[in-house]
Amino acid sequence: MFENQTEWEQTSDKGVTRQIMGYNGQVMMVKVKFEKGAVGAAHTHYHTQVTYVASGKFEFTINGETKVVSAGDALYMEPDVKHGCKCLEPGLLIDCFSPMRETFLQK
């Protein structure tokens, strides 16, 4: 998929938008853009998730442990582990999920 051929969509979190970059039944890649101060509400899901910080600075809480991450850092979230973040500086995350997040395709 090409960036200019996929739309950015508002998520349920204020100041957070996402763009689905590619997927099949086994994997999905999503870009997630955050405004400063935006919060990715804490949640769980059955998918394995790897997040790469492309830009910005974030405070992530994963399974009760809080870390500050910035451009070039990556995070791993096991299935069913509670996680969320707060954007400290405007930024972009690249999320990869396995299996794909079917709910992201429902509109």
N, C-alpha and C positions, 0 to 999 in steps of 0.2 A: 504494500500500500504506500502511496505517496502522501506526504504531509498535506499538500495542497488539495488532496482529494478526499480528505476525511475532516469532519467538523469537530470543533471543540464543543463540549456540552457541559452545562452547569451540573454539579453534583448536588447532593442534599446538604453539603457543607458550604456556608457562605464564604466567598472568596476563593473557592476551589473549582477548577474546571479540569476536564479530562479529554483526551483524544486517543481513541483506540487505534493502534498502529498495525496490528495484525493478530490473527488467531486461527486456531483449529481446535479440535476437541481436547487436545492435550496441553496446549499452552496459549497464553495471551500476553501481549505487550501493550502497555498503556502509558502515555505521558500524562502527568498530573501537575498542573500549574497552580501555585499558591501565591496569594497576596500576603504581604507582611501582616502578621497577627492572625491569619486564618488558621482554623483548627480542623484537622482531620479527626473526627470524633472516634473515640475508642470503640473497637468492635472486634468480632471474631468471625472467621469463616473457615470452611473445611479445606481451602486451597493452600498449598505451599506458596509462599511469596518471597521474592527477592526484589529489593528496592535499591536502585542506584541514584545517588544524588548528583544530578547533572549541573545544578547551580543552586545558590542560596545557602541558607543555614536553617536547620530544623532541630527541634527538641523532640525526640522519639521516646515513647514509653512502650516497652515490650515486656509483657509478663511481669509488670511491676517494676522493671528496671529502666531508669531514664538515662539517656545519652544524648549529647549534642553532636550532630553530624553536619558536615558541609561538603561542598563540591568535591567529587572524587571518592567519597565514602560510599559504602554499600552496607545493607542490612539484610538479614535473613529472618523470616517469620515462619515458624512451624505451623502446621494446620491447627486450628482451634485455639490459638494463643491470642489473648487480648492484646491489641496494639492500637496506637494512635499517635498523632503528632501535632505540634504547634510550629508554625512557620515564624522564624525569628528574623529572617531577611528574605525578600521575595525570591522564589526559586522554582525549580522544576525537578520532579522526580520521575524516574523511569521504573515502572512496576512490571514485573513478570510474574504471572500466576500459572500454576499447574494444579489441576486441570484449568481450562479457561473459565472465566467468570461469566456464566450465562446471563446473570441478572444485568450485566452491563449492556447487553444487547436488547433488553426489554425497554420499550418506551411507552 
